Amino acid sequence: MSDWSKAVSGFEAQAQAQTGSRGLEVEEPLLFEEDGPGRSGVDLPPVPPFKDRLDGLRRQGRIGLPGLSEPQVVRHYTRLSQKNYSIDTGIYPLGSCTMKHNPRINEKLARLPGFAELHPLQPMASVQGALALMESLAHWLKAITGMTAIALPPAAGAHGEICGMMCIKAALEARGERRARVLVPESAHGTNPATAATCGYAVDPIPADGRGRVDLAALKAKLGADVAAIMLTNPNTCGLFEDQSAEIAAAVHAAGAFFYLDGANLNALLGRVRPGDLGVDCMHLNLHKTFSTPHGGGGPGSGPVALAPSLARFAPLPWLVERNGALELLERKEGMAADALGRIKAFHGQMGMFVRAVAFLMSHGGDGLRQVSGDAVLNANYLLASLKDVMTPSFGGLSMHEVLFDDRFLGESGVTTLDFAKALIDEGYHPMTMYFPLIVHGALLVEPTENESKESLDRFIAAMRELASRAAAHDAAFFHTAPHYAPRRRLDEVAAARKPILRWRPAAPPEAAD
Amino acid sequence: MRYLPLTEADRRAMLAVIGAPSVDALFGDVPEAARLKASLDLPAGIGEIEIERVLRQLADKNLSTAAVPSFLGAGAYRHHVPAAVDYLVQRGEFLTSYTPYQPEIAQGTLQSLFEFQTQVALITDMDVANASLYDGATAAAEAVMMANRVTRRRKAILAGDLHPHYRETIETYGRFNGFETVARPPRLDAEDDLAALVDGATSCVVVQNPGFFGDLRDGSALAEACHRAGALLVVVVTEIVSLGLVKPPGAMGADIVAAEGQSLGNALDFGGPYLGLFATREKFLRQMPGRLAGQTVDAEGKRGFVLTLSAREQHIRREKATSNICTNSGLCALAFSIHLALLGETGFAHLAELNHARAVVVAERLSSIPGAELVTDAFFNEFTLRLPKPAAPLIERLAVGRLLAGVPVSRLLAGAEFADLLLVAATELTTDADIDVLDAALREALR
């Protein structure tokens, strides 16, 4: 504690309120610290006398849940919510996360009883509208990606990755091949190598070239008969289009391997580039990035996978088919090919997200989607042009939907990327993605999305320029203690990991006093 | 387009700053051959009025469980969700925030996750829980992979009354991750002797309580047998409300609990998004998949919360991570947590008791129907009924008459022995009138 406190000694002690609160920013205890035994926020009908059929397996003893009334619970979570930054309150420029506006009509529609109150196993004749919506989503995704088949089940991007890599492994097995390696660029998201490893592959990293793209020569040197696939992100996490994609596809296919595309950055391509035209065999789409379903503080997502003809028959269950004029889900493995993939989760996929994504897609239309990628790329390049004289872009030229800076502009100032990000919090902004991708030093990856107005960007640029000039003036102490005005100062993450406290526990009973 | 703030004047001004002649020119790094020449073959955009009309038309083609008597379960349950839950999760600060990577401005999400983890640990009677996984089935697959890491073995025994979707999900992961699965055949009769199958190569046994057919079982003896052989017991729970009344997995000696949390706070949503719950013993903490919120202090010594032990995770550890999961079910976890906060100790127990009481009434009524046989002895809020004829066509016919009478087992399991079996679930939303309708319809159909 004491060492940690020294870190802030340079900052003037602030006047503290008695409560620890700061005006509208209110300190809030844990639910468990507001327990009133016997209290509840739900009134349920009484249970008439009956003879239980638990066969003696009744739970014994107190569970330990706190008792609160409805007003207490509403106030608790309202106060907690006010400690969160959100896209509703400001620009959320996390690179490769695509934090765009979440339209409220989508929330309203997803809650229609005809969608939200459907049971996944009710007779299919009673859910034809829901199945039609799924088919419609698949149709839009096929048109956007230029791919043949869509698998809707994956629950999020990383789940889509594992689904896609399973399809690839199954297709290789069907050819009688057991390949051992998956090539993953060093700039890739961490989920790519983790996914390949979960599927039993060794991960072989490919370096970037001096232009921030995959080093084609290095890639070709690594290709061989034991390579199952390459997992490529395009535009990559440097915000750059992999302009040798066609050569990469040709080389990968010549080696008998598959081309997996991480679709995290699809926002830059909408209506302009179809991955299917680039020779991609398999890709996932993040409905919670590109098609605006809310991130919800970490999920839920939805990660449909688009497949080329060579992989389509390995799509996971269920399959959506039309039979005798009605839509139907094929849910069971029986009757399918012996090497079919089977299930990767329960039920049919993230229907609540499908409704929101379809609403987003239909609202924009084909031309609107092209405008989305245009404005997203325009906004990113406007940031780049407005900041490149005071910050250090990692690579020359234009960007796609996100801009990568490294920490060279911080020079000998003693200010780190982390410090810079934390200072941005004091200016009322959520920081950009920090220290990712790993291929440049002290990365700052900025993605504004198409939803920021020029006015919003100009204010953000002014804040960034001010901080950059402050760093250039070697005002390191100011940065080291930031943030000063957030609900919390810097948190001790080392202590959190060294002695993990992962749940509340009641205080030990006091020693017998007398 | 209403979501796009840039005006044509803005675009021109911005292009001037960039020094580019047009937006299309910004895509100069895209080789000519890669560019889409035509426009997308998709309809033009529409406004809110039309989008609402179009999607309402689709929604109206579906039979909502809210509109008719419904006895559907099999891993997804319709419960009452207090209005405050949905109001609170729709607050933009929760709905539109990202994973809490900047803890100073994400204390709302982080504290609520810390509370969620505590609630999950308490109701499962385990030491620690994570911040959620996708759903119960993927949580079960992650549990097996974690057991494989802990035991350095690669064989999982799957109980016959594990939910078929969960079994199939584990089998798929096993095929591609490279572990063996020994799935016992689904069975309704006397308890399978799973303990006899546990050997020195077994990493874990996966059981479900209540089982897929509704049966309650005590896994305590099995847990002991697993531990004697150096294996772990994974307990799956698909109806989390049961833990308000039924002996929890922790009290049975479970090492890992993989559960579906949809029943609290979350709508049926036609199967997703749902909420994977994952809890384990303290000693296995560092082999857990998924995010963890932990308590710490800030530079002023104030209590605060952060994501912690991230050296297990893909964004730090890459191919050596304990799981590839990134996005989880954050907002579903929040809804779960708010619902459970509203219920509290007494409300949760009351809710569970009410569910059981309703199911007992339904079971007694239906088992008095000539030809129908109750094949589940001990159960929570769901049981299996054997009919004198195939269940699926009957259920489809009753649905046309606006009654969702249950889930035919044949929807999930192939084989003639399952054709006549019907899963029937009741919850606190099941009314006496609903039961009368079901009773009369089945009596009529089986006459």
Contacts between the chains, C-beta under 8 A, distances in Angstrom:
chain1	res1	chain2	res2	distance
A	1	B	297	7.1
A	1	B	301	6.5
A	4	B	297	7.6
A	4	B	299	6.2
A	5	B	299	6.8
A	5	B	300	7.9
A	5	B	301	6.9
A	7	B	299	5.8
A	8	B	299	4.5
A	8	B	300	6.9
A	20	B	302	7.0
A	28	B	111	7.3
A	30	B	111	7.1
A	30	B	114	7.4
A	30	B	115	6.1
A	31	B	115	5.1
A	31	B	341	5.3
A	32	B	115	7.4
A	32	B	118	6.7
A	37	B	345	7.2
A	38	B	346	5.8
A	39	B	344	6.2
A	39	B	346	7.7
A	40	B	342	7.3
A	40	B	343	6.3
A	40	B	344	4.7
A	40	B	346	5.2
A	40	B	347	3.7
A	40	B	350	7.6
A	41	B	82	7.1
A	41	B	84	7.4
A	41	B	341	7.2
A	41	B	342	3.6
A	41	B	343	7.2
A	41	B	344	6.8
A	41	B	347	7.1
A	42	B	82	5.8
A	42	B	342	5.1
A	42	B	343	5.3
A	42	B	347	4.7
A	42	B	351	7.5
A	44	B	347	6.8
A	44	B	350	5.2
A	44	B	351	6.1
A	44	B	354	5.9
A	44	B	428	6.4
A	45	B	354	7.0
A	45	B	428	7.6
A	47	B	350	7.1
A	47	B	353	5.0
A	47	B	354	5.3
A	47	B	357	4.9
A	48	B	357	6.8
A	50	B	357	4.9
A	50	B	360	5.4
A	50	B	361	7.1
A	51	B	360	7.3
A	52	B	356	6.3
A	52	B	360	7.0
A	53	B	356	7.6
A	53	B	360	5.6
A	53	B	363	7.4
A	53	B	377	7.2
A	53	B	378	5.5
A	53	B	379	5.9
A	54	B	216	6.2
A	54	B	245	7.1
A	54	B	246	6.6
A	54	B	356	7.2
A	54	B	378	5.9
A	54	B	380	7.7
A	55	B	216	6.0
A	55	B	377	6.6
A	55	B	378	3.4
A	57	B	216	4.9
A	57	B	217	7.9
A	57	B	218	5.9
A	57	B	246	5.5
A	57	B	247	4.7
A	57	B	378	6.7
A	58	B	245	6.6
A	58	B	246	7.1
A	58	B	247	6.8
A	59	B	243	7.1
A	59	B	244	7.3
A	59	B	245	5.9
A	59	B	246	5.9
A	59	B	247	5.4
A	59	B	248	6.2
A	59	B	251	7.7
A	59	B	349	8.0
A	60	B	247	7.3
A	60	B	251	7.5
A	62	B	345	6.6
A	63	B	122	5.4
A	63	B	123	6.0
A	63	B	244	7.6
A	63	B	345	5.8
A	63	B	348	6.9
A	63	B	349	7.5
A	64	B	122	4.7
A	64	B	345	7.3
A	65	B	119	6.7
A	65	B	122	6.1
A	65	B	123	7.4
A	65	B	340	6.6
A	65	B	343	7.4
A	65	B	344	5.4
A	65	B	345	4.3
A	65	B	348	5.9
A	66	B	341	7.3
A	66	B	344	6.1
A	66	B	345	7.2
A	67	B	344	3.8
A	67	B	345	5.6
A	67	B	346	6.3
A	67	B	347	7.8
A	68	B	341	6.0
A	68	B	342	7.3
A	68	B	344	6.0
A	70	B	82	7.5
A	70	B	84	5.8
A	70	B	342	6.4
A	73	B	84	6.4
A	73	B	338	6.6
A	73	B	341	5.0
A	73	B	342	5.2
A	74	B	84	5.4
A	74	B	87	7.7
A	74	B	88	6.7
A	76	B	341	7.2
A	77	B	88	4.5
A	77	B	91	7.6
A	77	B	94	7.8
A	77	B	112	7.1
A	77	B	338	6.0
A	77	B	341	8.0
A	78	B	88	7.2
A	78	B	91	7.0
A	80	B	107	7.4
A	80	B	108	3.9
A	80	B	109	8.0
A	80	B	111	5.7
A	80	B	112	5.6
A	81	B	88	7.5
A	81	B	91	4.5
A	81	B	93	3.9
A	81	B	94	5.4
A	81	B	108	5.1
A	82	B	93	6.5
A	82	B	108	6.9
A	83	B	93	7.9
A	83	B	105	7.6
A	83	B	106	7.6
A	83	B	107	4.0
A	83	B	108	4.2
A	83	B	111	7.5
A	84	B	93	4.1
A	84	B	94	6.6
A	84	B	97	4.9
A	84	B	105	6.9
A	84	B	106	5.7
A	84	B	107	7.3
A	84	B	108	3.8
A	84	B	109	5.7
A	85	B	93	7.7
A	85	B	97	6.3
A	85	B	102	7.2
A	85	B	105	4.1
A	85	B	106	6.6
A	86	B	92	5.2
A	86	B	93	4.6
A	86	B	94	7.6
A	86	B	95	7.4
A	86	B	96	4.4
A	86	B	97	4.3
A	87	B	92	7.6
A	87	B	96	4.1
A	87	B	97	7.3
A	88	B	92	3.2
A	88	B	93	6.9
A	88	B	95	7.7
A	88	B	96	4.7
A	89	B	92	7.1
A	89	B	93	6.9
A	92	B	98	6.4
A	94	B	98	6.0
A	94	B	101	7.7
A	97	B	98	5.9
A	99	B	96	8.0
A	99	B	98	5.9
A	100	B	3	8.0
A	101	B	3	5.7
A	102	B	95	6.5
A	102	B	96	5.1
A	103	B	3	6.4
A	105	B	48	5.1
A	105	B	51	6.3
A	105	B	52	6.6
A	107	B	90	6.4
A	107	B	95	7.6
A	108	B	52	7.6
A	109	B	51	7.4
A	109	B	52	6.7
A	109	B	55	4.8
A	109	B	56	7.8
A	109	B	59	7.7
A	110	B	269	8.0
A	111	B	86	7.5
A	111	B	267	7.7
A	112	B	55	7.2
A	112	B	56	6.6
A	112	B	59	4.2
A	113	B	59	7.4
A	113	B	64	4.1
A	113	B	66	4.8
A	113	B	67	6.9
A	114	B	56	7.7
A	114	B	58	7.4
A	114	B	59	2.8
A	114	B	60	5.7
A	114	B	61	7.4
A	114	B	62	4.5
A	114	B	64	5.4
A	115	B	59	5.3
A	115	B	62	7.2
A	115	B	269	7.3
A	115	B	270	6.7
A	116	B	267	4.3
A	116	B	268	7.1
A	116	B	269	5.6
A	117	B	64	4.4
A	117	B	65	4.9
A	117	B	66	4.2
A	117	B	67	7.9
A	117	B	78	7.0
A	117	B	267	6.4
A	117	B	268	5.9
A	118	B	62	5.6
A	118	B	63	7.9
A	118	B	64	6.6
A	118	B	65	6.7
A	118	B	268	6.0
A	118	B	269	7.3
A	118	B	270	4.1
A	119	B	65	5.3
A	119	B	70	6.8
A	119	B	72	4.2
A	119	B	76	5.9
A	119	B	78	6.9
A	119	B	268	5.1
A	119	B	270	7.4
A	119	B	404	6.9
A	120	B	76	5.4
A	120	B	268	7.1
A	120	B	270	5.4
A	120	B	271	3.2
A	120	B	272	7.9
A	121	B	72	6.1
A	121	B	74	5.6
A	121	B	76	7.1
A	121	B	407	4.7
A	121	B	411	5.6
A	121	B	412	7.7
A	122	B	63	6.8
A	122	B	65	7.1
A	122	B	70	7.9
A	122	B	72	6.0
A	122	B	399	6.7
A	122	B	404	5.4
A	123	B	395	6.3
A	123	B	396	4.6
A	123	B	399	4.4
A	123	B	404	8.0
A	125	B	396	6.5
A	125	B	399	6.8
A	125	B	400	7.3
A	126	B	62	6.5
A	126	B	63	3.8
A	126	B	399	5.0
A	126	B	404	7.6
A	127	B	62	5.1
A	127	B	63	7.3
A	127	B	270	6.9
A	128	B	61	5.2
A	128	B	62	7.1
A	129	B	57	7.6
A	129	B	58	4.0
A	129	B	59	5.9
A	129	B	60	6.8
A	129	B	61	3.1
A	129	B	62	4.5
A	130	B	58	7.4
A	130	B	62	5.3
A	130	B	270	5.3
A	132	B	58	5.8
A	132	B	61	7.1
A	133	B	55	7.5
A	133	B	58	5.2
A	140	B	42	6.4
A	143	B	40	5.5
A	143	B	41	5.7
A	143	B	42	5.2
A	144	B	40	6.7
A	144	B	42	7.8
A	155	B	134	3.7
A	155	B	135	6.6
A	155	B	138	6.8
A	155	B	272	6.8
A	155	B	273	7.0
A	155	B	329	8.0
A	156	B	134	6.5
A	156	B	325	7.6
A	156	B	326	6.9
A	156	B	327	4.0
A	156	B	328	7.4
A	157	B	326	6.5
A	157	B	327	6.2
A	158	B	314	7.3
A	158	B	324	4.8
A	158	B	325	5.6
A	158	B	326	4.7
A	158	B	327	6.9
A	159	B	134	6.1
A	159	B	138	7.2
A	159	B	325	7.7
A	161	B	324	6.7
A	162	B	176	7.9
A	162	B	324	6.0
A	165	B	176	7.6
A	166	B	172	7.0
A	166	B	176	4.8
A	169	B	176	5.6
A	170	B	176	7.9
A	189	B	315	7.7
A	189	B	326	7.8
A	190	B	313	7.5
A	190	B	314	3.9
A	190	B	315	4.1
A	190	B	316	7.1
A	190	B	317	7.4
A	190	B	318	4.9
A	190	B	321	7.1
A	190	B	326	7.7
A	191	B	314	5.1
A	191	B	315	7.8
A	191	B	324	5.2
A	191	B	326	5.2
A	193	B	314	7.6
A	193	B	318	4.2
A	193	B	319	3.9
A	194	B	314	3.7
A	194	B	317	7.5
A	194	B	318	6.1
A	194	B	319	6.0
A	194	B	321	4.4
A	194	B	323	7.1
A	194	B	324	3.7
A	195	B	324	4.4
A	196	B	319	6.6
A	197	B	319	4.0
A	197	B	320	7.3
A	197	B	321	7.6
A	197	B	324	7.7
A	198	B	145	7.7
A	198	B	176	7.7
A	198	B	177	5.8
A	198	B	323	7.4
A	198	B	324	5.2
A	199	B	176	4.9
A	199	B	177	6.8
A	200	B	176	6.4
A	200	B	177	6.0
A	200	B	178	4.7
A	203	B	318	7.4
A	203	B	319	4.3
A	240	B	29	6.7
A	241	B	27	7.8
A	241	B	29	4.3
A	241	B	30	5.2
A	243	B	29	5.4
A	243	B	30	7.1
A	243	B	31	5.7
A	245	B	31	7.9
A	245	B	34	6.5
A	246	B	31	6.9
A	246	B	33	6.5
A	246	B	34	6.8
A	271	B	36	6.8
A	271	B	39	7.0
A	271	B	40	5.2
A	272	B	27	6.1
A	272	B	30	7.1
A	272	B	35	6.4
A	272	B	36	5.7
A	273	B	30	5.9
A	273	B	34	5.5
A	273	B	35	6.4
A	273	B	36	6.1
A	274	B	36	5.6
A	277	B	34	6.5
A	277	B	36	7.1
A	278	B	34	5.9
A	286	B	327	8.0
A	288	B	327	6.7
A	294	B	95	4.8
A	294	B	96	5.6
A	294	B	331	7.0
A	295	B	96	6.9
A	295	B	97	6.6
A	295	B	98	4.9
A	295	B	99	7.2
A	295	B	327	7.6
A	295	B	330	7.6
A	296	B	89	7.8
A	296	B	94	6.9
A	296	B	95	6.0
A	296	B	97	7.6
A	296	B	330	4.8
A	296	B	331	2.9
A	296	B	332	7.8
A	296	B	334	7.4
A	297	B	94	5.8
A	297	B	97	4.8
A	297	B	98	7.2
A	297	B	99	7.0
A	297	B	100	6.6
A	297	B	106	7.5
A	297	B	108	8.0
A	297	B	109	3.9
A	297	B	112	7.9
A	297	B	330	4.2
A	297	B	331	6.3
A	297	B	334	6.7
A	298	B	98	7.3
A	298	B	99	4.2
A	298	B	100	7.0
A	298	B	109	7.0
A	298	B	131	7.1
A	298	B	132	7.9
A	298	B	291	7.0
A	298	B	327	6.4
A	298	B	328	5.6
A	298	B	329	7.9
A	298	B	330	3.2
A	298	B	331	7.9
A	299	B	99	8.0
A	299	B	132	7.3
A	299	B	134	8.0
A	299	B	273	7.5
A	299	B	327	4.4
A	299	B	328	4.5
A	299	B	329	4.8
A	299	B	330	4.3
A	299	B	331	6.7
A	299	B	332	7.3
A	300	B	134	7.5
A	300	B	272	7.5
A	300	B	273	3.4
A	300	B	327	7.3
A	300	B	328	7.6
A	300	B	329	4.8
A	300	B	330	7.2
A	300	B	331	6.4
A	300	B	332	5.7
A	301	B	327	4.0
A	302	B	273	7.4
A	316	B	172	7.5
A	317	B	168	7.6
A	331	B	411	7.1
A	331	B	412	7.5
A	332	B	412	7.4
A	332	B	414	5.9
A	333	B	168	6.8
A	334	B	414	4.2
A	341	B	172	6.4
A	342	B	168	5.2
A	342	B	171	6.5
A	342	B	172	4.6
A	342	B	175	7.9
A	343	B	137	7.3
A	343	B	165	5.8
A	343	B	168	4.0
A	343	B	169	5.0
A	343	B	172	5.8
A	344	B	138	7.5
A	344	B	169	6.1
A	344	B	172	5.7
A	344	B	173	7.9
A	345	B	134	6.2
A	345	B	135	5.5
A	345	B	137	5.1
A	345	B	138	5.2
A	345	B	165	7.5
A	345	B	169	5.9
A	345	B	272	7.8
A	346	B	75	6.0
A	346	B	135	5.5
A	346	B	136	6.3
A	346	B	137	3.9
A	346	B	163	7.0
A	346	B	165	4.0
A	346	B	166	6.5
A	346	B	169	6.9
A	346	B	260	7.4
A	346	B	271	7.1
A	346	B	274	7.4
A	347	B	75	7.7
A	347	B	76	7.0
A	347	B	135	7.8
A	347	B	165	6.7
A	347	B	270	7.7
A	347	B	271	2.9
A	347	B	272	6.0
A	347	B	274	7.7
A	348	B	270	6.7
A	348	B	271	4.7
A	348	B	272	7.1
A	349	B	271	7.0
A	349	B	272	5.7
A	350	B	272	4.2
A	350	B	273	4.6
A	351	B	269	5.2
A	351	B	270	3.8
A	351	B	271	5.9
A	351	B	272	5.5
A	352	B	267	7.4
A	352	B	269	4.3
A	352	B	270	7.9
A	352	B	272	6.6
A	352	B	273	5.4
A	353	B	272	7.6
A	353	B	273	6.3
A	355	B	55	6.9
A	358	B	55	7.2
A	359	B	51	5.5
A	359	B	55	6.3
A	361	B	42	7.8
A	362	B	43	7.3
A	362	B	45	7.4
A	362	B	46	5.9
A	362	B	51	5.5
A	362	B	54	6.6
A	363	B	1	7.8
A	363	B	2	7.7
A	363	B	3	7.4
A	363	B	45	5.8
A	363	B	46	6.4
A	363	B	47	7.7
A	363	B	48	7.7
A	363	B	51	5.5
A	364	B	1	6.3
A	364	B	3	7.6
A	364	B	45	4.9
A	365	B	42	6.4
A	365	B	43	5.6
A	365	B	44	4.2
A	365	B	45	3.1
A	365	B	46	6.8
A	366	B	39	5.7
A	366	B	40	3.7
A	366	B	41	7.1
A	366	B	42	3.5
A	366	B	43	6.8
A	366	B	44	6.9
A	367	B	39	6.4
A	367	B	40	7.9
A	367	B	44	6.2
A	367	B	45	6.8
A	368	B	1	4.8
A	368	B	4	7.7
A	368	B	44	7.8
A	368	B	45	4.1
A	369	B	40	6.6
A	369	B	42	7.5
A	370	B	39	6.9
A	370	B	40	7.1
A	371	B	1	6.1
A	371	B	4	6.0
A	372	B	4	7.2
A	374	B	23	4.3
A	374	B	24	7.7
A	374	B	26	7.8
A	375	B	4	5.6
A	375	B	6	5.3
A	375	B	11	7.8
A	375	B	23	7.8
A	377	B	23	7.2
A	377	B	26	5.0
A	377	B	27	6.8
A	378	B	6	7.1
A	378	B	11	6.3
A	378	B	14	5.8
A	378	B	15	7.2
A	378	B	18	7.8
A	378	B	23	5.5
A	378	B	26	6.3
A	379	B	6	7.7
A	379	B	14	7.8
A	381	B	14	7.9
A	381	B	18	5.0
A	381	B	20	7.2
A	381	B	26	5.5
A	382	B	14	4.4
A	382	B	17	6.1
A	382	B	18	6.2
A	384	B	18	7.7
A	385	B	17	5.0
A	385	B	18	4.5
A	385	B	19	7.2
A	386	B	17	6.4
A	397	B	29	7.0
A	398	B	18	7.8
A	398	B	20	7.5
A	398	B	26	5.7
A	398	B	28	6.4
A	398	B	29	6.4
A	400	B	27	7.9
A	400	B	29	7.4
A	421	B	102	7.4
A	422	B	104	7.2
A	425	B	102	6.7
A	425	B	104	5.8
A	425	B	105	5.7
A	430	B	98	7.8
A	430	B	102	6.3
A	430	B	105	6.5
A	431	B	102	5.7
A	436	B	315	7.5
A	450	B	3	7.8
A	450	B	4	5.9
A	450	B	6	7.8
A	451	B	3	6.2
A	451	B	4	7.3
A	451	B	5	6.8
A	452	B	5	7.0
A	453	B	5	3.7
A	453	B	6	6.8
A	453	B	10	7.5
A	454	B	5	7.6
A	454	B	6	6.4
A	454	B	10	4.3
A	454	B	13	7.0
A	454	B	14	6.4
A	456	B	5	7.7
A	481	B	299	7.4
A	483	B	104	5.2
A	483	B	105	7.7
A	486	B	104	3.9
A	486	B	105	5.2
A	487	B	104	6.8
A	487	B	105	7.0
A	487	B	107	5.1
A	488	B	103	6.8
A	488	B	104	4.8
A	488	B	107	5.8
A	488	B	298	4.4
A	488	B	302	6.4
A	488	B	304	4.4
A	489	B	104	6.9
A	489	B	298	4.3
A	489	B	299	4.0
A	489	B	300	5.2
A	489	B	302	7.6
A	490	B	104	6.8
A	490	B	298	6.2
A	490	B	299	5.0
A	491	B	103	4.9
A	491	B	104	6.8
A	491	B	296	5.3
A	491	B	297	7.3
A	491	B	298	5.0
A	491	B	299	7.9
A	491	B	304	4.8
A	491	B	305	7.7
A	491	B	306	5.0
A	492	B	296	4.8
A	492	B	297	5.6
A	492	B	298	7.2
A	492	B	299	7.6
A	493	B	103	7.8
A	493	B	296	6.8
A	493	B	306	5.2
A	493	B	308	6.8
A	495	B	296	5.3
A	495	B	297	7.1
A	496	B	294	4.4
A	496	B	295	7.0
A	496	B	296	3.8
A	496	B	306	5.0
A	496	B	308	4.3
A	497	B	294	7.5
A	497	B	308	5.1
A	497	B	309	5.7
A	497	B	310	7.8
A	497	B	311	7.3
A	500	B	285	6.8
A	500	B	292	7.4
A	500	B	294	5.2
A	500	B	308	6.0
A	500	B	309	6.1
A	501	B	294	5.7
A	501	B	295	4.0
A	501	B	296	7.6
A	502	B	114	7.6
A	502	B	117	5.8
A	502	B	128	4.9
A	502	B	129	7.8
A	502	B	285	7.6
A	502	B	292	5.6
A	502	B	293	7.2
A	502	B	294	5.3
A	502	B	295	7.8
A	502	B	308	7.6
A	503	B	114	7.2
A	503	B	117	5.3
A	503	B	118	4.0
A	503	B	121	5.1
A	503	B	127	8.0
A	503	B	128	6.3
A	503	B	129	7.3
A	504	B	114	7.1
A	504	B	115	7.2
A	504	B	118	4.6
